[in-house]
Amino acid sequence: MSQLIPLLSEFLTKEELAAELRRNPRTLDRWAVLGIGPPRTRVGRHVLYRRASVQRWLLALEGSSERKGLTAR
């Protein structure tokens, strides 16, 4: 028998992503309003983040903060 992979296994909830980034979930909401956060998907009232998209977003931040003279906190 083949093992089924859960449909949403590639996605994180807002709370899960906030915990991984060590940020408040409301910070992710603020980033979305400002257009600076990772791409997100809405399913009804739920916000989901594809893990691969978040990783690409983080990689893009690596170079951009150095170019703008920003430092990591």
C-alpha positions as CSV (number, residue, x, y, z in Angstrom):
1,M,0.0,0.0,0.0
2,S,1.2,3.5,-0.7
3,Q,1.4,6.0,2.1
4,L,-0.7,9.1,1.7
5,I,0.9,12.5,2.2
6,P,-1.4,15.0,3.9
7,L,-2.5,17.7,1.5
8,L,-1.4,20.6,3.7
9,S,1.9,19.0,4.8
10,E,3.9,21.7,2.9
11,F,2.1,24.5,4.7
12,L,2.6,26.3,8.0
13,T,-0.1,28.1,9.9
14,K,0.5,31.7,10.9
15,E,1.2,30.6,14.5
16,E,3.6,27.9,13.4
17,L,5.6,30.2,11.2
18,A,5.6,32.9,13.8
19,A,7.1,30.4,16.3
20,E,9.8,29.3,13.8
21,L,10.7,33.0,13.1
22,R,10.5,33.8,16.9
23,R,8.0,36.6,16.1
24,N,4.5,37.4,17.3
25,P,1.7,36.2,14.8
26,R,0.5,39.8,14.6
27,T,3.9,40.8,13.2
28,L,3.2,38.5,10.2
29,D,-0.2,40.3,9.8
30,R,1.6,43.7,9.8
31,W,4.2,42.4,7.3
32,A,1.4,41.3,5.0
33,V,-0.3,44.8,5.2
34,L,3.1,46.4,4.4
35,G,3.8,44.0,1.6
36,I,7.1,42.9,3.1
37,G,6.3,39.5,4.4
38,P,6.4,36.0,2.9
39,P,3.8,35.0,0.4
40,R,0.7,33.6,2.0
41,T,-2.4,31.7,1.0
42,R,-5.9,32.2,2.5
43,V,-8.2,29.3,2.8
44,G,-11.4,30.8,4.2
45,R,-10.4,32.6,7.4
46,H,-7.1,30.6,7.7
47,V,-3.8,32.0,6.5
48,L,-1.2,29.4,5.4
49,Y,2.4,29.8,4.3
50,R,4.1,27.3,1.9
51,R,7.4,26.3,3.5
52,A,9.3,26.5,0.2
53,S,8.0,30.1,-0.4
54,V,9.0,31.2,3.1
55,Q,12.5,29.8,2.5
56,R,12.8,31.7,-0.8
57,W,11.6,34.8,0.9
58,L,14.3,34.4,3.6
59,L,17.0,33.8,1.0
60,A,16.0,37.0,-0.8
61,L,16.3,38.9,2.5
62,E,19.9,37.8,2.9
63,G,21.2,40.1,0.2
64,S,18.7,42.9,0.4
65,S,19.5,43.8,4.1
66,E,23.2,44.1,3.3
67,R,22.5,46.4,0.3
68,K,20.2,48.6,2.3
69,G,22.6,48.9,5.2
70,L,20.2,47.1,7.5
71,T,21.4,44.7,10.2
72,A,19.8,41.5,11.5
73,R,18.0,41.7,14.8
